[in-house]
Each structure stands twice: as C-alpha cells, then as structure tokens.
C-alpha cells in the first residue's frame, strides 16, 4: 500500500500543477496513471462504494 500511496500523492501533485498551469496536454498525459490508480482503488474498496470511472 505504501508505494500506491506515494504514487497517488505524486499523481495528485502533478494534476494540481497541470491544472494550475492550464496545461491540458499534461493533464491528458496523466489520464493513464489516473486510470491505473482508479483500478487500484477498486481493488481495495468494496464494489458498493466505487466511484464512477469517467475516463474510460
């Protein structure tokens, strides 16, 4: 779980910076990592509380 938490924090930081800078390409480049983290989340959290995946 530790590596996933580090990856999630780094991803959050990257998304925030891309939004702050208005860098749409960098946001688009982060989508695969966002989707990977959503898959990790779905493995950890019971199915009845899953968030929707708007990036598929």
C-alpha positions as a Python dict, from the first residue, in 0.01 Angstrom:
ca = {
    (1, 'X'): (0, 0, 0),
    (2, 'X'): (291, 237, 68),
    (3, 'X'): (404, 254, -294),
    (4, 'X'): (48, 317, -411),
    (5, 'X'): (9, 596, -157),
    (6, 'X'): (332, 759, -279),
    (7, 'X'): (213, 724, -640),
    (8, 'X'): (-124, 874, -551),
    (9, 'X'): (36, 1172, -378),
    (10, 'X'): (268, 1231, -675),
    (11, 'X'): (-24, 1200, -917),
    (12, 'X'): (-234, 1445, -715),
    (13, 'X'): (57, 1692, -713),
    (14, 'X'): (106, 1656, -1089),
    (15, 'X'): (-265, 1703, -1162),
    (16, 'X'): (-284, 2010, -937),
    (17, 'X'): (19, 2167, -1104),
    (18, 'X'): (-111, 2093, -1453),
    (19, 'X'): (-448, 2250, -1368),
    (20, 'X'): (-278, 2550, -1205),
    (21, 'X'): (-64, 2599, -1517),
    (22, 'X'): (-356, 2539, -1754),
    (23, 'X'): (-156, 2262, -1923),
    (24, 'X'): (-423, 2049, -2092),
    (25, 'X'): (-165, 1825, -2262),
    (26, 'X'): (-2, 1735, -1931),
    (27, 'X'): (-346, 1656, -1786),
    (28, 'X'): (-420, 1433, -2085),
    (29, 'X'): (-82, 1263, -2038),
    (30, 'X'): (-176, 1183, -1677),
    (31, 'X'): (-500, 1003, -1769),
    (32, 'X'): (-340, 655, -1792),
    (33, 'X'): (-194, 697, -1442),
    (34, 'X'): (-529, 826, -1313),
    (35, 'X'): (-698, 517, -1457),
    (36, 'X'): (-434, 291, -1300),
    (37, 'X'): (-495, 447, -960),
    (38, 'X'): (-873, 404, -1005),
    (39, 'X'): (-812, 32, -1070),
    (40, 'X'): (-603, 11, -752),
    (41, 'X'): (-881, 188, -561),
    (42, 'X'): (-1138, -58, -694),
    (43, 'X'): (-927, -350, -570),
    (44, 'X'): (-912, -202, -220),
    (45, 'X'): (-1264, -62, -173),
    (46, 'X'): (-1577, -281, -175),
    (47, 'X'): (-1774, -262, -503),
    (48, 'X'): (-2079, -95, -345),
    (49, 'X'): (-1877, 223, -280),
    (50, 'X'): (-1682, 251, -606),
    (51, 'X'): (-1662, 586, -773),
    (52, 'X'): (-1754, 609, -1138),
    (53, 'X'): (-1472, 593, -1392),
    (54, 'X'): (-1526, 895, -1614),
    (55, 'X'): (-1202, 841, -1808),
    (56, 'X'): (-1285, 510, -1978),
}
